[in-house]
Amino acid sequence: MNDDTIAAIATPPGQGAIALIRVSGEGAKSIAESVFSRSIETPRMQAFGRVKSAKSDDTIDEVLLTWFQSPHSYTGEDVIEISCHGGMLVTQKVLERILEAGARPAEAGEFSQRAFFNGKMDLTQAEAVMDLISAQTDLALKAAHEQLSGRLGNALTRLREELIGIVAHVEAYIDFPEEDIDPETGEALLSRIDVARKSVDQLIATADQGRILREGVRTVICGAPNVGKSSLLNVLLGFDRAIVSETAGTTRDTIEEVINLRGIPIRLIDTAGVRESNDLIEREGITRTQAQIAHAELVLEMVDVSESKSRSGSGEIAASIPAGTHHLRLLNKIDRGEHTDWRDVEGVRLSCLEETGMDSLTEAIFEKLGGPGANWGADLVAINARHKRCLNRASEDLGNARHRLASGESPEFVALDLRSALDAIGEVVGKTDVEEILGEIFSTFCIGK
């Protein structure tokens, strides 16, 4: 299939000023010349002309065409990019004309897949393309750029080279079995394995940050009715998304929106107030609230500090929060005065009505998500779930290799574990047989990328 010439609309569906159609493959230039009103002679120089109908000299559209000559293109093949007018019909007509001339429709992610096969990028960089497209915050964008620039791939390549050296050292003893691994050499190998495993574990530790940057933090706002949950959602969003009313039980279903908190995407979920109720619809809303809490990563429990603890419903929510879930208590309505029950209670004090205490809330959320030693600033590299699976295997294999070496087991077993770790790391960047994972990776891409 890589011998085919592929084509696709690379801009989002809909109406706009400009649309981009991309063609890649050995026949890209000849196909483009058969549909274009001018000859294509100079790479990387835009040419203005007409896309002609197949049956006559009628104009489908006036376009700008650019030829990127192999290997100096995104895919490493000859690539043609056509900028046409952005109407849905005219864009489709231009694409149909290119397909009539001999190209076939590209599959999801096929352009990036060809870039990988042609050595223009490793798998981590290919995955970063989709991270870049889907980034919702500045930090997510930065992490994607770091990975796209090859930072993660380069780190793993250096790690592979170090492991290859260790494997070569061990296998030298296999080739010459009469030469035992002396204590001094054995200690040096153990030290090198420890350093390699530490590097792997440091990358594994970034997985949670990577997941947060890509998916956002599932954050549930919960509490008794009328404590200010919907008001908080509206304040954090900066516009009125949820209905706010003095009538208890106004919110019957969950409402979800995403905000940018210092570069971290937060998926805010406003929920129905938790209380005893005979109303069937309200009870269903409360059931959904409890389900959201069960799957939350961060729970913002709101209470009304102008009321006593018994009237605010305090304690019911906290008891239902799963162990290990991040939890913040928000003490709302401080503008009305604070009841003595809350005098020594820790939490973030705020007023949604007056929009005070929001900076303290932001700081508290950031600290909860960051934890000790979290790095959300420079040198941000965050692995994804696939990388984590591979690196977990590599770390386990390196641990087994170290144990065997320290125990004086046969070098053959040590070498097997080291080679298994080497394969696992190579799988991350595509330096091993990874055919079975390519479909999974590139199927998540946009058509035309």
N, C-alpha and C positions, 0 to 999 in steps of 0.2 A: 504493500500500500504506500510505502514511502517513495515509490517511483512515480506515483500519481501527482498531477498538479491539482492543488486544492484551492478553493475560493470560499470566502464568507464575508458577510457584512460585519465589520468590526466595531461599529458604534451601536449604542442601545436602540432597541426598536422604538418607533414613534416618529414624530415630526420634528425636524430641527433645521437649522440653517445649512449644515454640512453633514454628509454621511461619508464614511470611509469603507471602501471595499478592498480586501486584501487577497492577493493571489500568490501562491508559493509553489515552487517545483521547477523541474527542468524545463517544462514547456511554458512557464509563466510569460516570458518575453514574447514568444511567438504567438501565444494566445492573445496577449494584449495588443500586439501589432495587427492582428486580424480583425479586431473590433474597433481599433483607434484610427482616427483620421490622419495621423502623422506617423512617421517612422520614429523609433525610439533608439537614440544613439548614445547619449551621455548618461552614465549612472549618476544618481543622486541629484539630478537637475530636473525640476518640474517642467512638464510640457503641457501647454494648453491645447485642447482639441475637442473633437466630438466622438462620442460612442455611437457607432452606426448600427442600424438595423441589419439583420442577417439577410432579409429578402429585398432590401432596397437601400438606397443611400440616405434614407430618412435619419434624422438625428433623434436619438433617445435622450441624450443629455450632453451639455457642454461640461467638461471635467478638467481637472488637473491630474496628470499622471506622473508618478515617480518610479524609476527602476532602480532597485538595489541589487547590484550584481553579486553573485556568489563569489567568495564566502562572506562578503561584507554586508550581511543582512541579519535580521533577527533570527531567522531559522537556519542560516548558513547556506540556504539555497537562493536561486534567483527569486526575488520578491518584487511584485508590482503592487503599488498602492494607488488607488483611484479615489480622489476626492470629488464627489458629485453633490448635487443639491440634495437636501435632506428630507425630501418628501418620501413617504412610505412607498408609494407606487413607483416613482422614478428610481428609487434605490433598488427596489426589487427587479425592475426591468433591466437595469444595468447588470445586476448579478446574473439574471437569467441569460442575458446575452453572452456573458463570460462562460457560463456553463454550457451553452450551446456550442461555443467555440472549442470545447474540449476539456475544461476543468470539471472537477466533481465537487459537491458540497463538502466542506470541511466538517469533521466531527468536533465535539467539545474538546478544547484544549489541544487540538492537533498541531497548531502552529508552535506552541511551546514544547510539545512532545518532540517535534522535529528538531527544534533548537537543542534539546537535550541529546537526541541521537547524533546530531552533528557536532557535538562538543562545544556548543556555544554557552552552555550552562550545565551545572550539576543539578541533581534532583532537589537539593535544598533551595537553590536559586529559582528553579521552576515553580516550586510551591510558594516561594515568596512573591511571585507575580500575582497569584490569586490573593494572597494576604494584602498586597499593595492595593489591589482593586477594591477589596472589601473593608479596608481600614476605616474605622469610625472616629478615631481620635489621633492626635498628634503623636502620642507614644506608640500607638499601633502602627502608624505610618513610618515612624523612625525605625521600629524593630523590623518592619518589612524591608526597608531600604538597607539596613545593616545586613540582612540575610541575602538580599538580592545582589549586594556588592561582593558577596562571597565570603563574608566574615565567618559564618558558621562552617561553610564548606572548607575554607582554608584551615580552620582549627582542626577539623576532623581529618583532613589530609595529612597534616603534621602528626596527628595522633597515629594514623595508619602507618606512616613511615617509621615512627618509633617502634610500633608493634612488629613491623616487618623485620626491623633490626633485632628485636628480642627473639622472634621466631627463628631467624637465621642462626643466631647464637646457640639456641637450644638444639636445633637440627644438626648443627655441626657435631655435637656430642653424640647424636643418634648415628651419624655416619661413621664416627670413630668410637665405638662402644668401649674400647679398652681405656679410653681417657675419661675418667670420672670427673664430674663437676666438682672442682675443689671448693672448699668453704668460702674463699675470698671471691671467686667468680660467682658462686651461688648467692652470696649476699648482694653483690652488684646487680644481679638479675632480679632478685626480690625487690630491691630498691626501685629499679626501672619499672617493674610491674606495678608497684605501689603508686608511683608518679602517674602512670598511665591511667590507673583506676581512679585516682583522685580527679584527673581531668575529666573523665567520663562522668563521675558523680557530680561535678560542678555544673556540667551541662544539664544533667537530669534535674538538678535543683531549679532550673529556670522553667521547667515545664508548666508549673502553676501560673507563672507570670504570662507565659505564652498563651495559655488557655484563656486567661482573663482578657488579654489584649485582643484576642481573636473573637471571643464569644461574649465578653462582658461578664459582670458579676450579677448573679441573680439575687436581687435585693427586694425583700418583702417588707412593706410598711403595714404594720398590724397594730391592733389595740381594740379597746372597747368603742362603741359608737360615740361619735361626736368628740373625739379627743383631738381631731385635726389631721387625720391621715390624708384626706383628699386635699386639704389646704397645703400640706407639706409637698405633695406631688406637684401642685400648681406652682408653688414658690420655686421649687428646684428646677422645673421645666421653664419657668419664665413666662408662662401663659396659662390661661384657664383651660385645663384639659378635663378635669373631673368636676362634677356638680358638687357645690358646697352648700349645705343647708343645715339649719338648726334642728331639723327633723331627724331623729335617730333612725338609722337603717336606710338612709338614702342610697348608699352604695350597696348594690345587691350582687354585683359580679366583679371580677378582677379587671383592672385596667393596667396595661403595660406600656411603658415608654422608656427610651434610652437617653441618658444624659452623659456629658463628658465631664468627669471629675479629675482635673489635673492630668488629663491625658488617658485616664482609665475609663472605659465604657461601663456605665452602671445601668443595668436593666431594672428599673424601678417598677414594682408591682403594687398598686394600691388595692387593698382588699376590703371586704365587708367587715363591719365591726362585730366583734365576738361578744355574745351575750346569750342568755336564755331567751328563746323566742318560740311562739306557737305559729308564727307565720311561715308557711311552707317554703315560700320563695326566699325569705330571709335565711331560713335554716339551710337551704341549699347553698346560699352565698357563704354562710359560715363554714359549711363543710369544705367548700372550695378554698377558703382562707386557710383552713387547717392543712389541706393538701399542699398549698403553696409553701407554707412554713416548713413542711416536712422535706421539701426539695430545695429550700433556700440555701444560699451560701452566706448571706448576711441578712439578719433580721433586725429591722428598726422597730422596736416596741415603743409605741407612743402612749403616754399617760397624760391626763389632765391634772396639773399640780394645783389648780385652784379648788379641786375637790379632794375629799378624803380618799385614802387608799381603797376603802370598801366600795365607794361609789365609782371609782375610776376603773374598776375591773382589774386592778393590778394582781399579778400572780398567775392568772389563768393562762396568759400567753407564754410567760417564761417557762411554765411547767411543760408546755408542749413543744418547745424548741429542742431538736435533736442534739445530742452531745457532739461537740466539735464544730457546731455551726457558730460563725461569728455573730455576736449579739451586742446591740447598743440600745440602751434605754434612753428615750428622748422625753424630757420633762417639758411639756408644751404649756402654753397659756400663762407664762410667767408675768405677762402684762396685767393679769387679773389678780396678782398676788399669790403667794405660795402657801398652801395649807401646811400646818405644822407636821403632818404625817410625812412630808417629803424633805424635812429639814436636813437630815443626814444621809439621804439617799443619793448615791452617785449616778451620774448621767449627764447628758448634754442638755442644758437649760436653754430654751428658745421660745420665741413667740412667732408663730406663723402669721398672725394678724399684722404684727409690726415688722415682720421679716428680720428679727434680731436673733443672734446666735447661730446664723448659718455658716459663718466662717469656722466657728468651733465645731459644728457638725461635720463640715468638710474635712477638717484636720483629724477628727476622731475616726471617720470612715477610712481616710488614707492610712492612718496608723494601723487600723484593724487589718486592712488588706495587705499592707506592706510587711509587717512583722519584722523581727530582728534581721538586719543584714540585707533587706530587700534593696535591689538596685533598679530604680525606675528612671535613672538619668542617663549619663554617657555610657558608652560601651554596652548598650542593651542588646543582648542576644537571647532570644527565647525560643526554645524548641517546641515542636508540636507533638501531638499524641503518637504519630507514627515514629518520629524520631525517638520519643521516650521508650516505646516498646523495644526498639532495636538497641538502644543504649542500656536499658535494663539487662538485656541478654548479655551485652558485652561486659557490663560490670560483674555479673554473676560468673561469667566464664573466666574473667581475670582473677576473681576471688578463688575460683577452683584451681586455676593454674598456680596461683601463689601457694595455696595449701599443699598441692601435690609436690611442688618444688621444695618447700620447707620440710615436708615429711620424707623427702628422699625417694619419692616414687620414680618410676621409670620416666626418662625424658620424653618418650613417645606420648605418654598421657598428658604431660605438660604442654607439648607441642599441639596436641589436638584441641585443648582448651584455648590456647592462644590463637590458633587458626579460626576457631569458632568465634572468638571475640573480634578478630580481624574481619570476618565475613559480616558480622552484625554491624560494625561501624561502616564498612563499605556499602552496606545496603542503604544507609542513610543518604549517602551522596551519589549512589548509583555506580559504585566501583565493583560491583559483583553482579551475579545473575539476578536481575530484579524484574524480569518480565511479568511475573504474577502481580506485582504491585503497581505497575505503570497505569493500567486501566483504572484502578481505584483513585490514583492521584489526579490524572488528567480529566477524568469524567466530571470533576467538580468545577472545571473551568468554563468560562463563557465561550460560546461559539465565536470563532474569529480571533481567539487568543491562543 
